[in-house]
Amino acid sequence: MYTRSGVRLCLLVLLAMLFLANCAELAQPPTATPGSKVAPIPPTAGHSSVTTPTVTGLSAEQLFAQALQRRTLGDYDAAAEDFFAFGQLYPDDRHASDAAFYLAESFFLRRQYSSAIPALEQYRAQAQPNDGLVPRAVFLLARSAAAAGDHQRALAVFQHYRSFNGLISP
């Protein structure tokens, strides 16, 4: 008949297949809800294939909180969709500047450096001088330029970053 080790191996393979099937199901990207419109992220925000369902029924606070939660969980694609939708639906909200930064940051975190550069520059151009996220944006811009191979630009932006006298400025 079957040996004990053979049965254990079969059970182990079955459990592994079950686990992988559930992981594949969890890894599927979020889909738009029925009746939602899909708008691509414009070229000014970067060259991304992410499409954004127009979020209806969520207040500015709810949408921003959802986007931050997705960012915290590491779901940068979904967070980017939410931050982009937030910018489209609530451009005058008090969190609009933060949403623009986090959208740009999501390009960096997804290693889309050529998209991160214009998005970070756009954020910097619109941000208030005393905005606490500006030093981070400058640092990410320098890192994105370096990763994209634009070392002269990276050096210049890193020099600008040093002017903030942050902990890692030296």
FENVEN-V287367 format. One record per residue. N is the residue number from 1. PHI is phi in degrees with one decimal (NA if undefined). BURIAL is 1 if it has 24 or more other C-alpha atoms within 12 Angstrom, else 0. D_CENTER is the distance of its C-alpha to the mean C-alpha in Angstrom with 2 decimals. Layout:
N|PHI|BURIAL|D_CENTER / N|PHI|BURIAL|D_CENTER
This chain:
1|NA|0|54.26 / 2|-96.1|0|50.80 / 3|-83.9|0|50.38 / 4|-61.1|0|48.40 / 5|-68.0|0|45.94 / 6|-67.3|0|45.55 / 7|-65.7|0|44.73 / 8|-61.5|0|42.22 / 9|-63.2|0|40.56 / 10|-62.0|0|40.41 / 11|-64.9|0|38.91 / 12|-63.6|0|36.34 / 13|-64.4|0|35.36 / 14|-63.1|0|35.23 / 15|-63.5|0|32.99 / 16|-64.3|0|30.63 / 17|-65.1|0|30.52 / 18|-62.5|0|29.87 / 19|-62.3|0|27.04 / 20|-64.7|0|25.39 / 21|-64.2|0|25.90 / 22|-69.1|0|24.15 / 23|-64.7|0|21.18 / 24|-62.7|0|20.89 / 25|-67.5|0|21.08 / 26|-73.2|0|18.27 / 27|-82.6|0|15.97 / 28|-65.3|0|16.43 / 29|-67.8|0|13.57 / 30|-65.2|0|14.18 / 31|-106.5|0|16.80 / 32|-69.3|0|17.72 / 33|-75.1|0|20.53 / 34|-58.0|0|23.94 / 35|87.7|0|24.71 / 36|-85.8|0|21.21 / 37|-88.6|0|20.65 / 38|-114.1|0|18.01 / 39|-124.2|0|16.87 / 40|-71.7|0|14.97 / 41|-67.5|1|12.52 / 42|-66.8|0|15.23 / 43|-58.5|0|15.94 / 44|-66.4|0|15.79 / 45|-91.5|1|12.03 / 46|125.9|1|12.00 / 47|-98.4|0|13.31 / 48|-123.0|1|11.04 / 49|-91.8|0|12.69 / 50|-69.6|1|10.41 / 51|-111.2|1|12.88 / 52|-118.7|1|12.69 / 53|-72.4|1|15.52 / 54|-68.7|1|17.19 / 55|-85.6|1|17.12 / 56|-113.2|0|20.71 / 57|89.1|0|22.44 / 58|-107.7|0|19.82 / 59|-73.2|0|20.64 / 60|-58.6|1|18.38 / 61|-63.2|0|18.45 / 62|-65.3|0|17.76 / 63|-65.6|1|14.77 / 64|-65.1|1|13.24 / 65|-63.6|0|14.26 / 66|-62.7|1|12.85 / 67|-63.2|1|9.32 / 68|-64.0|1|9.88 / 69|-64.2|0|11.46 / 70|-63.4|1|8.85 / 71|-62.7|1|6.53 / 72|-61.2|0|9.93 / 73|-78.1|0|10.73 / 74|85.6|0|8.06 / 75|-89.5|1|7.28 / 76|-69.2|1|3.58 / 77|-65.1|1|5.57 / 78|-66.0|1|7.47 / 79|-62.8|1|5.49 / 80|-61.3|1|4.66 / 81|-60.2|1|8.30 / 82|-67.3|1|9.46 / 83|-65.3|1|8.50 / 84|-64.7|1|10.03 / 85|-60.8|1|12.85 / 86|-59.7|1|13.43 / 87|-62.7|1|13.99 / 88|-77.3|1|16.30 / 89|-84.7|1|18.16 / 90|-131.7|1|18.49 / 91|-66.2|0|18.54 / 92|-104.2|0|21.22 / 93|-71.7|0|19.90 / 94|-65.2|0|19.88 / 95|-96.4|1|16.12 / 96|-60.0|1|15.40 / 97|-65.5|1|15.00 / 98|-62.4|1|12.60 / 99|-62.4|1|10.43 / 100|-64.2|1|10.71 / 101|-63.5|1|9.78 / 102|-66.0|1|6.61 / 103|-64.7|1|5.71 / 104|-62.9|1|7.17 / 105|-60.6|1|5.78 / 106|-64.1|1|2.27 / 107|-63.7|1|5.50 / 108|-61.6|1|7.33 / 109|-65.8|1|6.00 / 110|-94.8|1|6.49 / 111|60.5|1|9.64 / 112|-100.2|1|9.81 / 113|-64.3|1|11.84 / 114|-68.0|1|14.03 / 115|-87.6|1|11.37 / 116|-65.8|1|9.92 / 117|-59.2|1|13.59 / 118|-67.0|1|14.62 / 119|-67.1|1|11.66 / 120|-69.0|1|12.40 / 121|-65.3|1|16.04 / 122|-63.5|1|15.87 / 123|-60.9|1|14.44 / 124|-59.3|1|17.21 / 125|-66.8|0|19.78 / 126|-98.4|0|19.24 / 127|-73.8|1|18.72 / 128|-71.7|0|21.84 / 129|-58.7|0|23.44 / 130|-91.3|0|23.46 / 131|-65.4|0|19.78 / 132|-66.2|0|18.78 / 133|-88.6|1|15.28 / 134|-60.9|1|17.03 / 135|-58.5|1|18.05 / 136|-63.9|1|14.59 / 137|-62.9|1|13.51 / 138|-64.6|1|16.71 / 139|-62.7|1|16.17 / 140|-65.3|1|12.76 / 141|-63.5|1|14.56 / 142|-62.7|1|17.44 / 143|-64.1|1|15.60 / 144|-65.2|1|13.91 / 145|-62.6|1|17.45 / 146|-62.9|1|19.03 / 147|-66.5|1|16.87 / 148|-82.2|0|17.60 / 149|91.6|0|21.25 / 150|-92.4|0|21.99 / 151|-71.5|0|23.74 / 152|-63.7|0|25.85 / 153|-63.9|0|22.98 / 154|-58.3|1|21.21 / 155|-61.4|0|24.53 / 156|-63.6|0|25.01 / 157|-71.8|1|21.63 / 158|-62.3|1|22.25 / 159|-62.1|0|25.66 / 160|-63.9|0|24.23 / 161|-60.4|1|22.00 / 162|-60.5|0|25.27 / 163|-67.6|0|26.66 / 164|-80.4|0|24.54 / 165|52.3|0|26.60 / 166|-78.1|0|23.90 / 167|-61.4|0|24.56 / 168|-102.2|0|23.50 / 169|-57.7|0|24.94 / 170|-62.5|0|28.12
